[in-house]
């Protein structure tokens, strides 16, 4: 299995995690609308990512790009921005939303550790999508 295959698998897993977290968010909104649950919190949205997760993903992406010696072109920069920073940070935040059932502001240290690992892995493996 090459780095490209692993990067595609990581991308698919990131998207699946984001979709599952989004369905959970929508379910909580629907339950609140039907008076079966409390109102959702602002942190329940998977796109409300902290700057730390963006920074972790960006740092890992730079390391991955240096290790694989990717030629920096405009297309590569755009791909890195999407696949190396944005999607890993969204997936990492989705992990925290899933782990805390929509209360991403109330995460335990091990929740944040898992989220940082997801952001790091996504950033590192994004180089395989750009090669």
N, C-alpha and C positions, 0 to 999 in steps of 0.2 A: 504494500500500500504506500503510495507516494504522499508527499505533503499536500498536493492538490486534492487528493481523495479525502484526506483527513480534514482539510479546510472546508470542503463541501459538506461533509458529515457534521462538522461543528456548526456550520451555517444553518443546516436543516434543524439541528437540535435547538439552536438559538430561536429560530422562527417558531418552532413548536412550543417552546416555553413561553414566548411572548403571546401566542394565540391562546394558550391555556389560561394564562394570567388575565388576558383581556376578557375571556368568557367568564371568569370568576368575577371580574369587576362588573361586567354587564349583569350578571346574576344578582349581585348585591344591589345594584341600582334598581333592578326589576322587583326584588323583594321589598325594598323600601317603598317603591311606588305602590305596591299592593298591600302596604301596611303590615308586612310580615317581618320587618327588620329595621334596624337603626339606619339613619342617613349615612351614606358613604362619606369617607373622609377624603380630603384633597390628595393625600398621599396614595390613594387607591389607584390613581392613574399611572399606567406603566411608563408614560412619557415624562413624568416629573422626576427626572433622574438628578441625583446630587452631582455636583462638580467633581467630587472625589472619584466617582466611578468613571466619569469621562477621562479624568487625568490618568487613572490606572490603565484604562484601555488604550489611551494614546501612548503612554510610556511603553507598554507591552508591544504596541504596534511598531513603534520606532525600533525596538530591539529586534523584532521579527524581520523588519525590513533590512536592518544592518546585517543580520545573520545570513539572510538569503541573498543579499546583494542585489536588491531590486533596482532596476533603472528608474529613476524618478522622472516621470513625464506627467503631463497634465491629467491624462487618463488614470495613471497610477495614483496620483494624489486624490482624485475624486473617489476612486475605488477604496483607498485607505480610509478616507473620511467616512464613507458609508459602512464598509465591511469591517474596518479596524477600530472605529471609535463609536459610531452611532449605534449599530446593532449590538455589539457586545455590552455597551452600557445599558441599553434598553433591556437586554436579556438578563443582565445582572440585577437590575431593578425589579424585573418581573419575578426573579427568584425570591427577592425579599417580600414582594407583594404576596406571592403564593405561600411563603413560609409563615407569614404573619396574618394571613387571611384579610388582606387589605389594609393593614395598619403598618405600613412600611416605616413610619416614624417611630414605632416601638420595637425596633429590632434588637435581638440579643447579639452579643459579640460574634457568636458562631454563625448567625445569619449573615452578618456583614462579611465574615471570612469567606463564606461560600460565594457571596456576590462578588467579592474581589477576585476570587479564583476564576469565576465565570468571565469577568471582564478581562482578566489577564490572559486566559486561554483564547478568548475570542480575538483579542488584539494580536497575540503572537501568531495565531493560525491564519490571520487575515493575509499574511504575506503569501501564503499558498494560493490565494485567489487572484493575486496580482501578477504572479510570476508569468 
